[in-house]
Amino acid sequence: MAINYPNQVQKKRLSATISYLLSAIVFAILGFVFLGLDMPALAERITMSPLTLATIHTIILGFMLTVAYGVSYQVIPIAFQAPALPRHVLYWHLPAHLLSVCIMIAGFLISDWSIVGIGGTLLLAAFLAYVTVAQISFRKAKNKTPVHRHLVLPMLSLFLVMLFGLWMAFGLPGSSVDTLLTHVTLGAFGFWLGLVMVISYKFIPMFALSHGYKSSLGIAIRVYYAGIALVTIADLISIPIHDGLRIAGASLMAIGVTKFAWDSDSILKARKRKKMVLPLRLALFATTCLMVSAIVLTASLAFHLSELVEFFAYFMLVFGFTPLIFSYMQKIVPFLWYEYRFSHHKDRKTAPALDDMIPKDSIYWAIGIYHAGAILGLMTLIFAPILPIGSIISTIGLLAGLLCAAGTLGLSTALYRVLTIGGPRIDD
Protein backbone atom coordinates (compact mmCIF):
# COMPACT_ATOMS: atom_id res chain seq x y z
CA MET A 1 0.00 0.00 0.00
CA ALA A 2 1.62 3.25 -1.11
CA ILE A 3 0.57 6.63 0.22
CA ASN A 4 1.15 9.47 -2.20
CA TYR A 5 1.28 13.13 -1.30
CA PRO A 6 0.36 15.82 -3.79
CA ASN A 7 3.27 17.58 -5.44
CA GLN A 8 5.81 15.18 -3.87
CA VAL A 9 7.61 12.13 -5.17
CA GLN A 10 9.86 10.89 -2.39
CA LYS A 11 10.11 11.97 1.22
CA LYS A 12 13.76 12.48 2.15
CA ARG A 13 13.05 13.60 5.71
CA LEU A 14 10.56 12.71 8.38
CA SER A 15 7.66 15.16 8.53
CA ALA A 16 8.11 18.31 10.59
CA THR A 17 4.88 17.37 12.33
CA ILE A 18 6.78 14.78 14.40
CA SER A 19 9.03 17.49 15.86
CA TYR A 20 6.00 19.54 16.88
CA LEU A 21 4.24 16.55 18.45
CA LEU A 22 7.26 15.42 20.47
CA SER A 23 7.87 18.97 21.70
CA ALA A 24 4.22 19.29 22.67
CA ILE A 25 4.33 16.13 24.79
CA VAL A 26 7.09 17.63 26.95
CA PHE A 27 4.81 20.56 27.77
CA ALA A 28 1.88 18.21 28.40
CA ILE A 29 3.89 16.33 31.03
CA LEU A 30 5.00 19.58 32.65
CA GLY A 31 1.46 20.95 32.54
CA PHE A 32 -0.02 17.93 34.31
CA VAL A 33 2.62 18.13 37.04
CA PHE A 34 1.65 21.79 37.48
CA LEU A 35 -2.01 20.73 37.54
CA GLY A 36 -1.33 18.29 40.35
CA LEU A 37 0.50 20.93 42.37
CA ASP A 38 -2.31 23.41 41.74
CA MET A 39 -5.19 21.13 42.79
CA PRO A 40 -5.55 22.67 46.30
CA ALA A 41 -6.10 26.10 44.73
CA LEU A 42 -8.59 24.71 42.22
CA ALA A 43 -10.40 22.92 45.06
CA GLU A 44 -10.86 26.32 46.70
CA ARG A 45 -11.94 27.76 43.32
CA ILE A 46 -8.91 30.03 43.12
CA THR A 47 -8.49 30.35 39.36
CA MET A 48 -6.21 33.38 39.00
CA SER A 49 -3.22 32.30 41.08
CA PRO A 50 0.23 32.40 39.43
CA LEU A 51 0.45 28.60 39.32
CA THR A 52 -3.09 28.25 37.92
CA LEU A 53 -2.37 30.68 35.10
CA ALA A 54 0.95 28.96 34.40
CA THR A 55 -0.77 25.55 34.35
CA ILE A 56 -3.50 26.65 31.96
CA HIS A 57 -1.11 28.25 29.50
CA THR A 58 1.40 25.39 29.70
CA ILE A 59 -1.25 22.89 28.65
CA ILE A 60 -3.11 25.09 26.16
CA LEU A 61 -0.22 26.90 24.50
CA GLY A 62 2.70 24.56 25.13
CA PHE A 63 0.86 21.33 24.44
CA MET A 64 -2.34 21.90 22.50
CA LEU A 65 -1.29 24.82 20.29
CA THR A 66 2.03 23.17 19.43
CA VAL A 67 0.11 20.08 18.31
CA ALA A 68 -2.26 22.25 16.27
CA TYR A 69 0.67 23.84 14.43
CA GLY A 70 2.21 20.45 13.74
CA VAL A 71 -1.02 18.89 12.49
CA SER A 72 -1.61 21.83 10.15
CA TYR A 73 1.64 20.91 8.39
CA GLN A 74 -0.13 17.78 7.18
CA VAL A 75 -3.77 18.85 6.97
CA ILE A 76 -3.12 21.66 4.52
CA PRO A 77 -1.21 19.70 1.86
CA ILE A 78 -3.01 16.37 2.25
CA ALA A 79 -6.63 17.25 2.99
CA PHE A 80 -6.81 20.15 0.58
CA GLN A 81 -4.39 18.99 -2.13
CA ALA A 82 -2.14 21.99 -1.60
CA PRO A 83 1.62 22.51 -1.86
CA ALA A 84 3.57 21.32 1.18
CA LEU A 85 4.64 23.92 3.73
CA PRO A 86 8.34 24.80 3.40
CA ARG A 87 10.67 22.82 5.65
CA HIS A 88 12.41 25.96 6.88
CA VAL A 89 9.27 26.93 8.83
CA LEU A 90 10.12 24.20 11.33
CA TYR A 91 13.56 25.65 12.03
CA TRP A 92 12.44 29.16 12.97
CA HIS A 93 8.80 28.84 13.97
CA LEU A 94 8.98 25.95 16.45
CA PRO A 95 11.85 27.48 18.50
CA ALA A 96 10.17 30.90 18.49
CA HIS A 97 6.85 29.42 19.56
CA LEU A 98 8.35 27.30 22.35
CA LEU A 99 10.48 30.19 23.58
CA SER A 100 7.44 32.46 23.73
CA VAL A 101 5.51 29.90 25.77
CA CYS A 102 8.44 29.45 28.19
CA ILE A 103 8.68 33.22 28.68
CA MET A 104 4.96 33.44 29.39
CA ILE A 105 5.07 30.55 31.87
CA ALA A 106 7.97 32.19 33.70
CA GLY A 107 6.08 35.49 33.77
CA PHE A 108 2.99 33.86 35.26
CA LEU A 109 4.97 31.98 37.90
CA ILE A 110 6.70 35.13 39.18
CA SER A 111 3.60 37.33 38.63
CA ASP A 112 5.43 39.69 36.30
CA TRP A 113 2.91 40.75 33.68
CA SER A 114 5.49 42.64 31.62
CA ILE A 115 7.33 39.34 31.04
CA VAL A 116 4.01 37.68 30.17
CA GLY A 117 3.41 40.48 27.67
CA ILE A 118 6.84 40.03 26.10
CA GLY A 119 6.25 36.31 25.71
CA GLY A 120 2.76 36.97 24.36
CA THR A 121 4.10 39.43 21.82
CA LEU A 122 6.59 36.86 20.56
CA LEU A 123 3.79 34.27 20.49
CA LEU A 124 1.66 36.56 18.33
CA ALA A 125 4.58 37.37 16.03
CA ALA A 126 5.33 33.66 15.56
CA PHE A 127 1.65 33.00 14.85
CA LEU A 128 1.43 35.76 12.25
CA ALA A 129 4.65 34.62 10.59
CA TYR A 130 3.40 31.03 10.46
CA VAL A 131 0.03 32.05 9.05
CA THR A 132 1.71 34.25 6.45
CA VAL A 133 3.63 31.26 5.10
CA ALA A 134 0.82 28.73 5.54
CA GLN A 135 -1.79 30.84 3.76
CA ILE A 136 0.27 30.71 0.55
CA SER A 137 -0.19 26.96 0.45
CA PHE A 138 -3.75 27.27 1.79
CA ARG A 139 -4.83 29.57 -1.04
CA LYS A 140 -3.37 27.23 -3.67
CA ALA A 141 -5.46 24.29 -2.49
CA LYS A 142 -7.21 22.37 -5.24
CA ASN A 143 -9.73 20.71 -2.91
CA LYS A 144 -11.49 23.69 -1.33
CA THR A 145 -14.01 21.81 0.76
CA PRO A 146 -16.34 23.34 3.39
CA VAL A 147 -13.68 22.44 5.97
CA HIS A 148 -11.16 24.50 4.00
CA ARG A 149 -13.52 27.48 3.77
CA HIS A 150 -14.47 27.52 7.44
CA LEU A 151 -11.02 27.13 8.99
CA VAL A 152 -10.63 30.89 8.81
CA LEU A 153 -13.12 31.30 11.69
CA PRO A 154 -11.06 29.52 14.40
CA MET A 155 -7.89 31.15 13.05
CA LEU A 156 -9.47 34.60 13.39
CA SER A 157 -10.59 33.68 16.90
CA LEU A 158 -7.02 32.71 17.86
CA PHE A 159 -5.73 36.05 16.60
CA LEU A 160 -8.31 37.88 18.72
CA VAL A 161 -7.51 35.71 21.76
CA MET A 162 -3.87 36.75 21.53
CA LEU A 163 -4.79 40.42 21.15
CA PHE A 164 -7.04 40.38 24.22
CA GLY A 165 -4.35 38.51 26.13
CA LEU A 166 -1.78 41.19 25.32
CA TRP A 167 -4.31 43.87 26.20
CA MET A 168 -4.56 42.46 29.71
CA ALA A 169 -0.86 41.63 30.08
CA PHE A 170 0.21 45.20 29.34
CA GLY A 171 -2.69 46.68 31.35
CA LEU A 172 -3.95 48.79 28.47
CA PRO A 173 -6.89 51.14 29.08
CA GLY A 174 -10.19 49.26 29.29
CA SER A 175 -8.77 46.04 30.71
CA SER A 176 -11.42 44.50 32.93
CA VAL A 177 -13.19 41.30 33.92
CA ASP A 178 -15.14 41.61 30.66
CA THR A 179 -11.87 41.58 28.74
CA LEU A 180 -10.88 38.39 30.56
CA LEU A 181 -14.25 36.77 29.80
CA THR A 182 -13.86 37.62 26.14
CA HIS A 183 -10.33 36.20 26.11
CA VAL A 184 -11.57 32.95 27.68
CA THR A 185 -14.70 32.68 25.51
CA LEU A 186 -12.85 33.25 22.25
CA GLY A 187 -10.09 30.88 23.31
CA ALA A 188 -12.12 27.95 24.62
CA PHE A 189 -15.07 28.23 22.24
CA GLY A 190 -13.97 30.38 19.32
CA PHE A 191 -10.65 28.70 18.65
CA TRP A 192 -10.39 25.33 20.35
CA LEU A 193 -13.91 23.96 20.24
CA GLY A 194 -14.54 25.63 16.88
CA LEU A 195 -11.35 24.10 15.47
CA VAL A 196 -12.33 20.65 16.72
CA MET A 197 -15.77 20.96 15.16
CA VAL A 198 -14.44 22.10 11.79
CA ILE A 199 -11.66 19.54 11.39
CA SER A 200 -13.85 16.73 12.73
CA TYR A 201 -15.88 16.99 9.53
CA LYS A 202 -12.66 15.84 7.83
CA PHE A 203 -11.09 13.58 10.44
CA ILE A 204 -14.10 11.52 11.55
CA PRO A 205 -15.08 10.31 8.06
CA MET A 206 -11.41 9.79 7.17
CA PHE A 207 -10.65 7.66 10.23
CA ALA A 208 -14.02 5.86 10.22
CA LEU A 209 -13.91 5.24 6.44
CA SER A 210 -17.38 6.73 6.02
CA HIS A 211 -19.00 7.36 2.64
CA GLY A 212 -22.40 8.46 1.40
CA TYR A 213 -23.38 10.39 4.54
CA LYS A 214 -25.18 13.73 4.73
CA SER A 215 -23.94 16.57 6.90
CA SER A 216 -24.22 20.35 7.06
CA LEU A 217 -20.93 21.79 8.23
CA GLY A 218 -21.87 25.26 7.03
CA ILE A 219 -25.06 25.39 9.07
CA ALA A 220 -23.52 24.04 12.27
CA ILE A 221 -20.42 26.23 12.16
CA ARG A 222 -22.09 29.47 11.10
CA VAL A 223 -24.81 29.18 13.71
CA TYR A 224 -22.19 28.35 16.33
CA TYR A 225 -19.97 31.33 15.48
CA ALA A 226 -22.95 33.68 15.26
CA GLY A 227 -23.59 32.71 18.87
CA ILE A 228 -19.97 33.38 19.85
CA ALA A 229 -20.20 36.81 18.21
CA LEU A 230 -23.31 37.70 20.25
CA VAL A 231 -21.73 36.51 23.52
CA THR A 232 -18.59 38.52 22.76
CA ILE A 233 -20.61 41.66 22.04
CA ALA A 234 -22.55 41.13 25.27
CA ASP A 235 -19.28 40.90 27.21
CA LEU A 236 -17.68 43.97 25.68
CA ILE A 237 -20.57 46.42 25.30
CA SER A 238 -22.78 47.46 28.20
CA ILE A 239 -26.23 47.95 26.74
CA PRO A 240 -29.74 47.39 28.16
CA ILE A 241 -30.18 44.10 26.30
CA HIS A 242 -26.84 42.76 27.58
CA ASP A 243 -28.31 39.64 29.20
CA GLY A 244 -30.64 38.99 26.27
CA LEU A 245 -27.71 39.01 23.84
CA ARG A 246 -25.79 36.63 26.05
CA ILE A 247 -28.71 34.19 26.27
CA ALA A 248 -29.34 34.41 22.51
CA GLY A 249 -25.65 33.85 21.77
CA ALA A 250 -25.34 30.91 24.13
CA SER A 251 -28.49 29.39 22.61
CA LEU A 252 -27.07 29.63 19.10
CA MET A 253 -23.81 28.07 20.28
CA ALA A 254 -25.75 25.19 21.82
CA ILE A 255 -27.71 24.71 18.60
CA GLY A 256 -24.48 24.64 16.59
CA VAL A 257 -22.93 22.06 18.91
CA THR A 258 -26.08 19.93 18.75
CA LYS A 259 -26.11 20.07 14.95
CA PHE A 260 -22.47 19.03 14.91
CA ALA A 261 -23.24 16.08 17.19
CA TRP A 262 -26.11 15.06 14.89
CA ASP A 263 -23.83 15.24 11.84
CA SER A 264 -21.14 13.22 13.60
CA ASP A 265 -23.65 10.49 14.33
CA SER A 266 -24.69 10.42 10.66
CA ILE A 267 -21.05 10.14 9.57
CA LEU A 268 -20.40 7.24 11.93
CA LYS A 269 -23.49 5.36 10.82
CA ALA A 270 -22.15 5.50 7.25
CA ARG A 271 -18.79 3.93 8.13
CA LYS A 272 -17.70 0.94 6.04
CA ARG A 273 -15.78 -0.82 8.80
CA LYS A 274 -18.21 -1.47 11.64
CA LYS A 275 -15.55 -2.35 14.22
CA MET A 276 -13.87 0.83 15.41
CA VAL A 277 -10.17 0.84 16.28
CA LEU A 278 -9.01 2.12 19.66
CA PRO A 279 -7.92 5.62 18.52
CA LEU A 280 -11.32 6.23 16.94
CA ARG A 281 -13.15 5.00 20.04
CA LEU A 282 -11.00 7.27 22.17
CA ALA A 283 -11.66 10.19 19.81
CA LEU A 284 -15.41 9.66 19.98
CA PHE A 285 -15.36 9.44 23.78
CA ALA A 286 -13.33 12.65 23.98
CA THR A 287 -15.58 14.42 21.46
CA THR A 288 -18.64 13.40 23.46
CA CYS A 289 -17.05 14.83 26.61
CA LEU A 290 -16.34 18.04 24.70
CA MET A 291 -19.91 18.37 23.48
CA VAL A 292 -21.41 17.72 26.94
CA SER A 293 -19.01 20.24 28.48
CA ALA A 294 -19.80 22.77 25.77
CA ILE A 295 -23.55 22.54 26.32
CA VAL A 296 -23.19 22.98 30.09
CA LEU A 297 -20.69 25.82 29.77
CA THR A 298 -22.85 27.68 27.24
CA ALA A 299 -25.71 27.45 29.74
CA SER A 300 -23.32 28.81 32.36
CA LEU A 301 -22.53 31.72 30.06
CA ALA A 302 -26.19 32.48 29.55
CA PHE A 303 -27.41 32.18 33.13
CA HIS A 304 -24.28 33.08 35.13
CA LEU A 305 -23.94 29.58 36.63
CA SER A 306 -20.40 30.23 37.85
CA GLU A 307 -20.44 27.23 40.19
CA LEU A 308 -20.38 24.91 37.17
CA VAL A 309 -17.61 26.61 35.23
CA GLU A 310 -14.55 25.28 37.04
CA PHE A 311 -15.79 21.68 37.15
CA PHE A 312 -16.77 21.48 33.48
CA ALA A 313 -13.75 23.48 32.31
CA TYR A 314 -11.59 20.79 33.93
CA PHE A 315 -13.80 18.11 32.36
CA MET A 316 -13.50 19.74 28.92
CA LEU A 317 -9.73 20.05 29.10
CA VAL A 318 -8.75 16.77 30.76
CA PHE A 319 -11.44 14.44 29.40
CA GLY A 320 -12.09 16.24 26.11
CA PHE A 321 -9.30 18.11 24.38
CA THR A 322 -6.35 16.13 25.71
CA PRO A 323 -7.61 12.58 24.94
CA LEU A 324 -8.81 13.81 21.55
CA ILE A 325 -5.29 14.96 20.74
CA PHE A 326 -3.90 11.67 22.03
CA SER A 327 -6.23 9.76 19.71
CA TYR A 328 -5.21 11.78 16.65
CA MET A 329 -1.55 11.27 17.51
CA GLN A 330 -2.11 7.51 17.34
CA LYS A 331 -3.33 7.87 13.77
CA ILE A 332 -0.97 10.58 12.56
CA VAL A 333 2.39 9.22 13.79
CA PRO A 334 2.06 5.75 12.15
CA PHE A 335 0.89 7.39 8.94
CA LEU A 336 3.87 9.75 8.83
CA TRP A 337 6.35 7.00 9.68
CA TYR A 338 4.96 4.73 6.96
CA GLU A 339 5.03 7.56 4.45
CA TYR A 340 8.68 8.36 5.27
CA ARG A 341 10.11 4.89 5.93
CA PHE A 342 8.19 2.47 3.71
CA SER A 343 6.02 4.07 1.04
CA HIS A 344 8.73 4.61 -1.59
CA HIS A 345 10.90 1.57 -0.91
CA LYS A 346 11.02 -2.03 -2.02
CA ASP A 347 10.38 -3.37 1.48
CA ARG A 348 7.03 -1.58 1.82
CA LYS A 349 5.22 -4.93 1.50
CA THR A 350 6.76 -5.96 4.82
CA ALA A 351 5.38 -2.91 6.63
CA PRO A 352 2.65 -3.59 9.19
CA ALA A 353 -0.79 -2.08 8.70
CA LEU A 354 -1.05 1.45 10.09
CA ASP A 355 -3.43 0.39 12.86
CA ASP A 356 -1.01 -2.38 13.88
CA MET A 357 2.00 -0.09 14.27
CA ILE A 358 0.91 1.21 17.66
CA PRO A 359 1.84 -1.21 20.50
CA LYS A 360 -1.66 -1.82 21.84
CA ASP A 361 -0.72 -3.07 25.31
CA SER A 362 1.42 0.00 25.93
CA ILE A 363 -1.35 2.29 24.72
CA TYR A 364 -3.98 0.62 26.91
CA TRP A 365 -1.75 1.05 29.95
CA ALA A 366 -0.89 4.66 29.09
CA ILE A 367 -4.49 5.69 28.45
CA GLY A 368 -5.65 3.82 31.54
CA ILE A 369 -3.09 5.52 33.78
CA TYR A 370 -3.92 8.91 32.29
CA HIS A 371 -7.66 8.50 32.87
CA ALA A 372 -7.07 7.20 36.39
CA GLY A 373 -5.33 10.50 37.14
CA ALA A 374 -8.04 12.49 35.36
CA ILE A 375 -10.80 10.77 37.36
CA LEU A 376 -8.90 11.20 40.62
CA GLY A 377 -8.58 14.92 39.91
CA LEU A 378 -12.26 15.15 39.06
CA MET A 379 -13.22 13.42 42.29
CA THR A 380 -11.00 15.84 44.19
CA LEU A 381 -12.91 18.79 42.78
CA ILE A 382 -16.29 17.15 43.44
CA PHE A 383 -15.59 16.22 47.05
CA ALA A 384 -13.41 19.21 47.92
CA PRO A 385 -16.15 20.82 50.07
CA ILE A 386 -16.12 17.86 52.46
CA LEU A 387 -12.38 17.23 52.41
CA PRO A 388 -10.04 19.15 54.69
CA ILE A 389 -8.12 21.65 52.61
CA GLY A 390 -4.44 20.98 53.10
CA SER A 391 -2.29 17.92 53.06
CA ILE A 392 -5.00 15.47 51.90
CA ILE A 393 -6.04 17.45 48.84
CA SER A 394 -2.42 18.34 48.14
CA THR A 395 -1.44 14.67 48.17
CA ILE A 396 -4.42 13.47 46.16
CA GLY A 397 -4.09 16.33 43.69
CA LEU A 398 -0.39 15.74 43.17
CA LEU A 399 -1.03 12.03 42.64
CA ALA A 400 -3.71 12.87 40.04
CA GLY A 401 -1.34 15.16 38.16
CA LEU A 402 1.51 12.66 38.28
CA LEU A 403 -0.73 9.88 36.96
CA CYS A 404 -1.82 12.09 34.04
CA ALA A 405 1.83 12.95 33.39
CA ALA A 406 2.86 9.28 33.60
CA GLY A 407 0.12 8.28 31.17
CA THR A 408 1.26 10.98 28.77
CA LEU A 409 4.85 9.78 29.08
CA GLY A 410 3.70 6.22 28.39
CA LEU A 411 1.89 7.39 25.28
CA SER A 412 4.98 9.23 24.05
CA THR A 413 7.08 6.10 24.62
CA ALA A 414 4.65 4.04 22.55
CA LEU A 415 4.68 6.63 19.78
CA TYR A 416 8.48 6.71 19.81
CA ARG A 417 8.52 2.94 19.31
CA VAL A 418 6.52 3.46 16.12
CA LEU A 419 9.41 5.56 14.81
CA THR A 420 11.74 2.55 15.10
CA ILE A 421 9.65 0.07 13.08
CA GLY A 422 11.65 -1.30 10.16
CA GLY A 423 14.89 0.23 11.35
CA PRO A 424 16.67 3.13 9.64
CA ARG A 425 15.30 4.40 6.36
CA ILE A 426 16.68 2.63 3.32
CA ASP A 427 17.88 5.03 0.64
CA ASP A 428 17.53 3.78 -2.93
N, C-alpha and C positions, 0 to 999 in steps of 0.2 A: 504494500500500500504506500504510494508516494503522496506527499502533501506538497502542493505547489503554491507558491506565493506569487501574486501579481508582480510583474516587472522585476523578477529575480530569477536567476538560474541556479545558483549554488551558494549556499550559506557558508561563508568562510569563518564566521565568528558566531558564538552563541549570542542569542538575542539580548539586547540591552535590558529587556524586561526582567531578566533573571537578577541583574545587579540591583534593580529597584526593589524587587521582592525580598531579596536577602537582607538588604539594608533596612527595609521596613520591619522585618521580623525582630531585629535588634531593638528597635524602638517599642515594638509591642511588648517584648519581655520586660523592658525597663518600665513601660507604662503600667503593666499589671503589678509590678513590685510597688510602684508608687501608689496604685489603687489600694493594695493591701495595707500600706502604711497610713493611708488617708481614711480608712474605713471608720475610725472613731469620729472624725469630723463629719463624715457623711451621715453617720447614725444620729448625730445631733443636728442634722440638716444645715450644716455650715458649708455653703457651696462656693464661697468666694475667698477661702483661705489660700495662701501662697501654694501649698502642696496640692490643693484641689485644682487650682488653675493649671499648675504644671502637669498634673496627671491628665487632665482633659486634653490639653494641647499636645502632650506626648503621644497619646493614643490617636487622636484625630489627625494631627498634622504629621507627626513622625511616622506613624504606622499607616493609617488609612489613606492619607493624601499621597504618600510615597507610592503605595500600591496603585492608586488611581493613575498616577503619572506613568508608571511602568506598564499597566494594562493598556493605556491609550497608545503606547508604541505599537501594539499588535492590533488593537481594534480598528484603528484608522486604516492601515493598509489592507488588512484581511477582510474585515466586514464590509468595507465600502469600496474595495478594489481601487485603492489609491496608492500613490508612490510611498515607499517606505520613508520613515523619518530618518534624517541623517544621523550617522553614528556619532558624530562629534557632539550632539546634544547631550549624550550620556556624560561626556567628560567635563562639561562645564555646568550643566543644569543640576545633576544629582549632587555634586559637592556643595553648590550654592544653596540648594534647597535644604540639605541636611544641616549645613552650617547655620542657616537662618533659624531652623527649628531649635538647634542647640542654644543659640543666643536667646531665643524667646523663653525656653525652659529655665535657663539660668536667671533671666530677668524676673520671671514669676517666683522662683524659689527665694530670691533675695528681696523681693518686693520693690524692685527698681523698674518703674514703668518706662523710663527713658530707654533702658536696655531692651525691654520688650518691644518698644517702638522701633528701635534700630533693627532688631531681628525681623519684625513684621514688615518693615520697609524692604529688606532684602528678600523676604518671602514673596512679597508682591512683585518685586522686580524680576525674580526668577520665574514667577508665574507668567508674567507678561512676555518675557523673552521666550519661554517655552511655547506659549500660545501663538506668538508671532511666527515661529518656525512651523508648528504643527498645522496652523491654518492653511499654509501653502499646500501641504499634502491634502488636507481636508477639503479644500475647494476643488481640487483636481479629481475628486472621487468620481468613479463611473457609476457606482451603485448608490445613488442618493435616495435611500429609503426613508420612511418616516423617522426611524431612529436617528439617522444622519441629520435630518432637518431639525429635530427637537433637542439635540444635544446642546445647542446654544443656550437654552434656558438654564440648565444647571451651571454652565460655565459663567454666565452672566451673574448668577447668584453668588458664585464663589468670589468673583471680582468685588461684588458689593460687600460680602462678608469681610473681606480683607480691608476694604476702605473703612467700614464701621469699626473694625478692630483697631486700626491705626488712629481713628478719630478718638477713641477712648484712651488708647495708650499714651497719646501726646496731650490728652486733656484739652482738646480743642473746644471752643465755645459751643455750647449746646449739648455737651456730653451729659447723659442722664441715664436713669434706669430704662427709659424708653429706648435709648440707643442700644443698651445691652440686650433688651428683648428682641430688637430688630436683628442684631448680630446673631443671636442664638437661633431665632426663627429662620432667617435666611440660610444659616449654616446647616442646622439639623434637617430642615424641611426643604428649603430651596435648593441647596446643593446636594447633600448626601441622599436623602430619601428620593428626591427628584431624579438624581443620577441613577440610583438603583432601579427605579421604575422604568426609566427610558431604556437603559441597556438590557433590562430583563426581557424586553420584547425581542431582543436579539439572542441573548444567552439561553433563555429557557427553551425556546424551540430548537436551538442548535445543540444543546446538551441532551435534550429529551428526544431528539430526532423526530420532531413533530411536523406534519405536513397537512395541508388542507383545512386548517383551522380559520376561524374568523375572529378578528380582534379590532379594536378601535383605539390605537395608541393616541391619535390626535385628540380624540374626545377626552380621554382620561387625563392626559397631560395638560391640555389647555384649561380644562375645568380646574384641575389641581392648582396650576400656577395662577389662575385668576383669583383663587382663594388666598394664596400666599400674598398676592398684591394687595388685596383688601385688608388682610391682617397687618401687613407692613404699614399701610396708610393709617390704619387705626392706631398703631403704636406711635407713629411719628407726628401725627397732626391731631391736635386737640380740638375737636368739633362736637357739637351736640349729639350727633349720631355715632359717636365713637364706639359705644358698646354694640350698636346694631351692625356696624361695619365688621367688627371683630367676629360676631356670631355668624354673619353672612359668609365671611371669608373662611372661617373654620368649617362651616357646613359644606362649602364648595370643595375644600380640601378633602373632607371625609368622603364626599361623593366621588372625587377623582381616585382616591385610594380604593374605594369599593369597586369602581369600574375596572381598575387595574387587577384587583383580585379575581373578578369575574373573568377577565380576559385570560389571566394566568391559568385558571381552571380549564378554560376552553382549549388552550394550547396543550396542556398536559393530557387531556382526554384524546387529543389527536396524535399522541406519540405512537411511533411504530413499534418500539421495543417496550413491552408492558412492564418488565422488571426494571426498576430504577437502580442505578449504581449508587454507591454510598455518597459520593460528592453531590449528586443531584438530590438525594434525600436530605442531606445536610443543608443544601441550599434552600430547599422548599421549607424545611423547618425554620430556618433563619428568616426567610422572607415572611412566613406566617407571623413570627414574633415581631418583625418590623411593622407589619400591617396592623396587628392588634395594638402595638404601642402607639402607632401613628393615630389611630382612631381615638384612643384614650387621651393622648396629648392634645389633639385638636379640640376635643371637648374641654380640656383644661384651659386651653387658650380662650375659648369662647366664654366659659362660665367661671373663670378665675379659680379653678380647683387646684390651688397651689400644693395641697397636700399630696396630690398624685404625681406631681411633676418629677420629683427626685427618683421615686421608685420606678416609674416607667421609663425615665431617661436612662437609668442603669440597665433596665431590661432591654431597651432598644439597642444600647451600645454593646452590652456583653452577650446577649442572646440573639441579637439581630445582625448588626453590621459585622462584628468580628467573625462569627461562624460563617457568614455569607462569604466573606473574603477568603477564609480558610478553604471553603468548598471550591471556589473558583481557582485558587492556587493548585488544588489537586487535579484540575483539568488542564490548566495552562502550562504548568511546568513539564509534565510528560509530553505534551504536544510540542513545546519548544525544543525539548531535548531530542525527540524523534526527528524533528525537522532539521536540526543541526547535525546530529550524529549519524542518522540512518538514511534519511530520505533520498540522498543523492549517491548512495554507495552500494556496492555489489552485495554487501551483507545485510541489506535492509530486510530480506526475507526471514532473517533470524531474529529480527526485533520483536519483542513482545507487543501484544496489543496495548494501546494507550491506557486502557482501564486496568491493565494488569501490571503496569509499571510501578504503581504506588504499592509499597509493602503494607498490605491490609492490616495485619496484626499490629504493626507500629502505629498506624493511623487510628485504629480503634482505641488503643491505649491512650494516645495523645488527646484525641477528642474526648474520651471519657474523663481523663484527668482534668482537662480544661473545664468541662461542664460541671464536674464536681466542685471546682473552685467557684465557678459562676453561681451555682445553686447555694453554696455556703455563704457567699457574699449577699445573695438575695435574701436568704433567711436572716442574716444579720440585720439587714435593713428592716425587715418585717417585724422582728422581735426586739428591736432596739429599745422600744419604750419599756419593756419589762426586764431588760438586762441591765445590770449595773454598768454605767459608763466607766471605762477604765481598762484595767488589765484584761478582763474577759473579752471585751469587744476588740481590743487591740490585738490579742492573740488570735482570735477567730478571724478577724479581718486580714491580718498578715498571712495566716494560713490560706485563706481564700485567694489572695493575690498571688502567693507563691505557687499554688496549684494551677492557676490560670497561666502563670509564666512558665511553669514546668510543662504543661500541655502544649503551649506554643513552641517551646524548645523541642519537644518531641516531634511536633509536626515539621519543624524546620529540619530536623535530623532525617526524617523520612523523605522529605523533598530533596535533601542533599544526596541521599542514596540513589534517587532517580538519575541524578547527574553523573553517576558512575556506571550506569548500565551500558554494557558493550565495550567498556574501556575507552581509551583515548580515541579521538576521531581519526579515521583513516583517510589520508589525503590521496586522491587518485593521481 
